[in-house]
Amino acid sequence: MRYPFYTCDVFTDTRFGGNQLAVFPRAEGLSDGQMQQIAREFNFAETTFVLPAKAGHTRKVRIFTPTREVPFAGHPNIGTAAMLAAHGEFGEFGPALTVIFEEEAGLVPIAIERKPDRRFRCELAAPEPLSLGAAVPVAAVAAAALLTEADIVIATHQPQAGSVGLSFLLAEVGDRTALERARPNVAALDRLAGEFGQPYLHLYTRTGDGFDLRTRQFSSSDPLLEDPATGSANAALAGLLAHYDRSASGLFRWRIAQGVEMGRPSVLEARAEKHEGRVVNVWIGGETVGVTEGFLEI
């Protein structure tokens, strides 16, 4: 059978920036093993496979890295919604549309906004409420990023796991120079995964240079060791920062840069809502640009 696919760059308005994604819009008939082989062949951070909805929503979406299936991820949802909209999979619609994807982590609502030049901006609502894990020693985090312990900032929080559908170890560094100096240390990243159950390290620093935050994400399970735009990690980060904000209630916003050090600059827009001391909603959004389309014979 011939399976159509699209590739796109997510969290960017310019081709060859952002995070690469392959989307199979009509994946019925593919086995789990075939999906995994296809994801390995593309070798992007993720590949998505779109199936008919099982629970009456818009579509069922499965997300594969080159090595495994994941229950939720940010840029695959944003890019999949944009590509399906761009290629008429949702039919005709006006300037905006909301769809709901069924995924292992839960339901993922995505608001789609049509932009000029066939571009789309999408914003997803996280499928799970914010959950925070135990703190991880500063020394372990510094080793995993080839930084010094003094580079890790703990004024707001210790390095800590956070999740809104997929867990990340979130750690603040002192400034942009420290962030740029960071390098993935495979052995130490493996120890983070083995000893603390945290395979993904997401570093951030606060800036005032047109962005509120700049971030980088390392993982020894990633073929490239670093990810250029991680929607699920930045959504968890938004939830964590709202959690630690002293305000009891409010709507918080962040403009986030990632991927700059990799030569794939990305722009992510995060929001979090807090009510009576509890984070109740988290969103992450950005633009997508189509790159290629074709068919795969199976």
N, C-alpha and C positions, 0 to 999 in steps of 0.2 A: 504493500500500500504506500501511497504518497502522502506524507504528512507536511502541511505547510508550516513554516516558522517565520518569525520576525526576530531581528536583533535590534537593540536600542541602547542608548546611553541614558541613564536615569540620574536625577538630581543635577541636571545641567540643561542649559538652553543652547549648547554648542556641541556638535559632534566631536567625538574623541575626547570628551571630558566625562565626568561623572562615572557611574558604575555600569559596566556592561551586563546585559541580560539577554537571554534567548527565551522566546515565548512560543509554545506550541498551542495554538488557539483551539484545535480540535484533536484532542489526544486520545479519544476513545479507541480501544483496541490495543494500546501499548501496555505491556506488562510492567510490573515494578522493576524487573531486571533491565528491560529495554530503556525505561526512563533513566535509570542510573547510568547505563552505558552512554546514552545520548548526552547527559549532563557532563560525563567525563570527557566525551569527545569535544564538546564546545569549550570546556575547561574555563568557563566564566565562574564568578563567585556563586551564581545560582542560575538555574534554568527552570522555567515553570511549565506545567502541563495543565491545560484547562479542560475540564470535564463538565458534563451536565450536572446541575445542582441536584443534591440528594434530599435536601430539606426545604425545598421551595424557594430558595433565594436565587441570586443571579447566576452564579457559576460555582463549581467546586474547583479549587486550585491546589495543586500539589507542587512543592518546592524542593528541588534537589540541588545540593552542592556537588562537586565532582566526586565526593566520597560517601555522601549519605543524604537522606531526606530530613528536612527540618520542619518543625510544626508551624513556624511563622517567620517571616523576614520582611524588612521594610521595602527595600528597593525592588524586590520582585513583585510585590503588590502594586506599587506605584507604576512601575513599567508595564505590568500586565494590563492594568486598567487602561492606561494610555494607549497601548497598542491595539487592544480590542476596540476601543472607541474610534481610533484613527482608521481602522479597517472595516468599520461598519458592523461589527459583531453585536452591538447593542441597538442597531437600527438608527433611524434618524432621531436626533434630539436637539434641543435648543442650546443656549450657551452653557448650561450646567445639567448634570445628571448625577444621581447617587446610585451606586451598585453595592451589593453585598456578596463577598466571597466566603464560601464555606471552607475552612481549613482545620487542620488537626488541633490548633490552639483555640479555635472558636470561630465566631463570625467576625469578619473584617469589613466594616462599612467604608466605602471610598467615595469621596466627592470628586467629580471630574469637571474641570472648567476648560472650555475650549479657548485657546489662545490664537493669535494671528499665525499665519504660515504653517498651519496644520500641526502646531504644537499643543500640548495639553499639560495643564497643571493638575495634579491629583493630590488629595490629602486623605490619609487613612486615620481611622480611630483605632487605637490599640485594642486587641481582642481580649486582653486580660487586665484586671486592675494591677496597679503597681505592687510588686512584692520585693522586699529587701532581704538580703542574706547576711551572713556573718561577715565581720571584718577579716581582711587578709593582711598579714604582716607587710609593712612597708618594704622591708628588705627583699621579700620575694617579688614584689612588683617592680622595684628598682632593677633587680637583676634581670627580669624578663624583658625590660626595655633598655638595658645597658645604660642606666642612669644612676646617679648617686641617690642615697636616701634623702639627702637635703633637697633634691629636685621634687620630691613628692610632697604635696601640700595637704595637711590634715586639719586645717583650721575649721573647715565646714564638716568634713567627714573623713573617716579612715577609708582606705581602699575597700570597697564594698560591692557585693553582687547586687544587681538590680535587674528586674525583668518586667515587661508588659506583654510577654508571650514567648520570649527567648532570653536566657540569662546572659549577662555580661558582667565582668569585673570592671567597675568604674573607679577611676583614680584621677585626681587633679594634679597637674604639674605647675611649677611656679610661674612660667612665662613662655612666650612663643619660642624663645631660643632653646629652652629645655625640650619643648615639644619637637622642634626640628632636629635636635640632637639625638632623639630616641631612635633606637634600632632594635629590631626583633632578635631575641636570643632564643634559639630553638630549644635548647636543653632546658632553660629556665621556664619557657612557656609550657613545655611538656610537664614540668614539675607543678606549675599552677593548675594544669588540668588534672594531673594525677593526685596531688596531695590535697587540693582545695576544690576540685570539681569545677574549675573555671577555665574552659578552653579559650575564651575570648577576652582579651584585655583591651579596654577602651580608655584611652587617655584624653584628657581635655585641659584646656587652659582658658581663662577669661581674657577677652581682648576688647579694645575699643577702636578697632581699625576698620569699621564698616561691618564687622561681625561681632556678635556677643560672645561666641565661643569658637575655638578651633579645636579639632579633634583628630585622633588617629586610632586605628584599631588593628591590633596584631593577633595572629593565631597561627600556631604551628600546623593546624589542620587545613589552613588556607594554602592553595598551591603557590600563591604569591607572597605568603606570610603577612601581607597587609591588604586591607580592604579600602577602596577609595571613597565609598559612601555607604554608611551603615545605618539605614533608617531605624531598624529595631533597637540598635544600641543608643542612638541619639534620642529616640523616644523614651527609653528607660532612663537616660540621663536627665531628660526634661522632668520626668516624674520624680527622680531623686532630688533634683535641685528645688523643685516645688515643695517636696516633703520637708526639706531642711530650711526653707524660707520661714522667717519668723511670723509672717502673715498667717492668720488663721484661715482666711478665705481670699480668693482672687483668681484672676486669669493671667498667666505668665506666658511670655513669648521670647523666643531666642532665634536669632539668625546664625546659622552654624556653617563653618567652612571645614571641609575634609578633603583628602586626596591631593592637596597642593604639593606635598613633598614627593608624591608619586608621578607628578605631571598629569594628573587627571582631576583638576579642580572641580569640586562639587559644592553645591549650595543646598542646604536643608533648612526648612522652616519648622520649628517645633513649638507646640503650645501645650500647656498643662493647666487644668482647672482644679482648684483646691476649695473644699467646703468644710468648714468647722474642723479644721486641722487634718483633714484627710484628702489625699489626691484622688479625685473621682473620675477624671478623664485625661487622656493624653493623646495628642495628634502629631503626625509628622507629614510634611508635604514637600512638593517640589515639582519641577518640570521634567519632561522626557522628550528626547529627540530620537526619531527612527533612524536606523543606519542601513540595514539590509533586509531582504526577504527572499525566501526560496522554498525548496521542497526537499524532504529527506525520504529516501526510499527505504522501506523496511520489508 
